[in-house]
Amino acid sequence: MVAGKINSRNPYSQSLFDNPFVKTLSIAVLMGIFLVDMGLGLFDIFSTKSSPLPSAFVLMIFAVVFIGGMVFYEKQGLDTLSSLIGGALVGFGLSFVFVSLVGGVQFALGGGISVLGWEQVISAVAACMIASVIMLKALSYKLQNHFY
């Protein structure tokens, strides 16, 4: 180790994210917040009956993701029709996710969490954290057995 270097690292030290507990907890917290934000966005969209983003912007998001998804599936060896359908599904799904996330952020910044109550939002985050860990463990188990 060289004295005076700010970025010198101890080769025997371990990163905080190498700890499986910290890694799983951080993924669960992020996924919980992500899912609750989407739920709040859907609540806002259905209660106001309007999109939080202009239609042209949503269409642009769909177009970019559709083209990217289509090219990705073509590179994976799918035929043209399958890659078009796959690109459309990916474009629709990610556009839906993005619009609902923006709606959730707008709802939260507009004071919507105070209306619903912090206890219910925190309970929803906790439930989504549990569900996300179960989904992650089931998915990793399924993929682990699939690739052997």
Summary of the structure (lengths in Angstrom):
residues: 148
radius of gyration: 20.6
end to end distance: 41.9
largest distance: 61.8
contacts: 382
relative contact order: 0.14
helix: 79%
strand: 0%
